[in-house]
Amino acid sequence: MSFHPQLAARMEHSTGPELLSEPFGPPETWELGIEDREIEGPGGALRLRIYRPVSDAADRPCLVWLHGGAWVGGDLDMPEAHETSRGVAGRADAVVVSVAYRLCDENVHFPAPVDDVVTAYRWVREHAAELGVDPARVALGGASAGGNLAAGASLRLRDEGETPWQALLLYPLVHAPLPEPSGELAAALAEVPAALSFPAHLIDQVFAIYLDGAPVETASPYAFPGHAEDLRGFPPTYLDNDEFDQLRGSGERFADQLRAAGVEVEQVTSPGVLHGHLNLVGLDVAHATLDRMAARLGLR
């Protein structure tokens, strides 16, 4: 159990958030068409950023992608959105649609972000021919809070008869409160500097903003899919957790719940990294994750 060498080298000089603020290498280069578009959403204009390979094709797989940010932050330009979308589209010869869902604040709460995700997913399927997408191969995925939204929207779409082709969930938070960590995870978390962990009071605050102060114990399974009583029929799932991450317990439990419900699950623990490794430009662990995500989109 040790931090990735690229992270460990920086930790010798700093243990604060600034150690993650600089790239670990140059951005990847991909030849893609990138288009910003607005569609009609439940709360007004809904922004999408569409990443398409430049060659013509009529039946590419597609990933509808959701950045993280604790439901209150993040945007289409952050590495977890932009570099992930570019990397997956380029590797998989796929279309990726990144969604600027509504962020929560004093006026916006669940289910608004989930409503936006469902709207974006349906728009992609309705416009599959225009996008060069196979409507039977539209996956839904996201990271951190975006992984939560991807799982919640997948559950809702299952219930409404439109189960996505796959779910790609990266270090998702799908239970509230968080499960108690295993002994192994507790030992890993003890190695994380305090400035790089999530204090319990901060997690409680973002839960309160997301749910507009409602108790987490009574939250809808569309808000926290780990609360669902029946996960049968959930889409086949790729689930990638970070080794040194408090949220890993939620992802691991969800994988167990899905398997118990008969869902096909590919589960990975990205080694040596903290929460949010897709935001670390140039990190080889992030590149390995993008490789696996692209491989999932290559399935038939």
ZIFENZI-V449946 format. One record per helix or strand. SS is the DSSP state (H for helix, E for strand). FROM is the first residue (numbers start at 1). LEN is the number of residues. If there is no record, write none. Layout:
# ZIFENZI-V449946
ss:from:len
SS:FROM:LEN
SS:FROM:LEN
This chain:
# ZIFENZI-V449946
ss:from:len
H:5:7
H:17:4
E:32:10
E:44:10
E:60:7
H:79:14
E:95:6
H:112:15
H:128:4
E:133:11
H:145:15
E:166:5
H:183:7
H:194:3
H:200:11
H:216:3
H:225:3
E:236:9
H:248:13
E:265:10
H:277:3
H:284:14
